Amino acid sequence: MPWKVTRGAGAWISRLRLSGRAAEANYGSWWNAIASTREGAYALTYVVDDEEDYRTRGWYGDANSFGAKQLLEMGSVGRESRVLEIGCGMARIGREMAPHVREWHGADISKNMLHLARERTEGMDNVFLHELPDVSLGLFADESFDFVYATIVFMHLDKEDLFQYLVEARRVLKPDRFAYFDTWNLLHPDTYRQWRRTQESNIGSHKVRGRIQFATPVELRSYLEDVGFDVLRLDDDKLLRALCRRGPVRSHEPDDGRPPFGYIDVPRNGGTVRGELHVEGWALDDIERIEVFLDGSQRLGEAQLGRPRPDVAEAFPRYSRSASCGFVLDVGGTSPPSGRHTLQVVATDAHGAATDLAGNYRTFVFGT
């Protein structure tokens, strides 16, 4: 018998009352509260009339999500494929995908969602459901899946957790195989208005753990490429939809188009300098020169490059020159006048991009 579901999803969600400490709850408790009833689980995953409608959306997709049919085609998934869905919910897509693959694995952080998924996939021998203990796919071995996807999930995650799932998704995916992810696009006018309407109720201690969140196209692409995915397709509409292939984790090359960045260790901001002025720090990208200026106009000289910085190499191992990215300049000759001064440290890369590492705010007091 089909399970009848009411259309009033918005009204139902507004009646849902979570703990007053919702901002501190984990994802599992938030989703368990949502999925404490079948009506709640259906309402938040999509408003439907009945199970037949839910299954149709699971195969063909809907206004928010691709369905199993599209994902099978996009991921080049076949009868011998092992597939993983991150945040599988009630197995809306998995139930329809499973007959077309060798194994379908659904992972979710909510035991209540998984309970409903088990009911919906009862009797399907190639369906495997897994409760995630945290923001990790540590249950699964490296390079163990032919296709990994997450749909209508990442928009409920804090950015740090979204990024960690991408790291993990790449780890469990076989080399050169495909992955699919989506989230809401902050820069689309309609979704921006949605963010603008909701942001005032999600600030400070009032943040709800599973609140709707957004990303920009550049941001999502940066995350994907940073963890080692080749982005084959990125739809830029209300929903950002990314089809990716597992590639190598690359070092950042000198021609990656990124501007220089770094830090000034000496002198400390607001500190006092006595004797000769000594400037020291580090900079990354394909650095060609670093010039030091006093008070915005007086050029003090060009720093010596190539100083060892093992601490920076540990923090930025994917930059090939990070182990020797330090610089130093000892300013001899005429000392600055006593009093407060500003310092500008301009790093320029081989492509002419320049960055003031001091950010136009580095000040120091020179005293004899």
Steps between C-alpha positions, in 0.01 A plus 500: 500500500644839409591730788294816476686823573354846555599791276558743787874449527575861588235506769618167637862613517402823671324297770806286561653600832861399563702553814574856602866403456445413134814682396708259707322182391675265262369419156377160611272635773368772269411254222365245749259764624393577143457130421325408824187454286464383144313821416790710622757305300294525182425869553861608535634282220222615264123558518331199346153357479588135554769235470440459129576868445809470719625209291439690178710788631765252609540376142438812288600770748312820577547876507773471765679177427609264228357152529654155464453504123715810448762400757547156345569664166722778633712265711537234228359255753433141396402158630842441658523835677519560874325829580498713814248772584601743775192610693268243348200588718208270427674353192284700263762465227668184625187289483472577129872477427568168675350271228750644250825453698688222678488672841335819618623632836305771680669690783321739731558657838135455607391159628136601456555572131678167462212321671263636238751415225507137620124482478503640148778267377385184677583190296765670284809286559751742345403794723729574796420775751755656734462738793779757499643570848629846404595721207710230342485202265744307718276192476616449141835397356710708264411476130204269560220659292441559130265796553441728800228763520320733741187686398295750703737440792788745490268800537428378854868490601741752644776577250768318697289182504415530131870523422581198716242289319661596169839390632350171610300451180817525294677255732240224462457553123704291257750686278349667194146418611219754534329690779202736514417770755256790522411792725312830480655788307529813714541725195176408325241776566229261627723305736672817621159636601436177688830539684420863575163406649642230725835639610362724777357198681828306472756722668697455819367234736178469296664312213313178422733212422329384180411846370508561126841629391638621169822511297625691198613333176861610549495380860366153416743457211789602727402240761470225240826576324684548828420149626589336167193494275501600135180699444346378175174693527372771734144617443457858619130549569299505823669173578871447446541153351854363464603188311858412586765239439752387757835644400837528671553731795704765324761740619416863438690596190662841444249579227190414704377860475494557875643822644793487742427461868706475817572652837738748668652359818725797581436776588189419699200720437504788749839393636805713578817477292838612633821505303485381142166413341474126427218362283432128487216275383388258229314514170358239263417473133770537236661795680733709285578783743398653832538875545478680832371856530480740795196722547368419155771668294857446618644184347720328756623224273432154363485201735722195465295199394541127556533480879405160651147483645420141604199627698342642185580181305305303759202733473507532118655176371343532155704808413825374352706790639347511847809358674710796382245779484647721773636849440705749699616860465738678735467874442838659554606859453265776602254400773137612491414806708379428850127447528222297337539368147320272256660218309410366156640164384403440137541148362490471120477168315640407159172597332498851643233445768588693815381482861585726793568241770464773761147573387567877530463483876836378634627768739799519728663755727864577438689601807870546560 
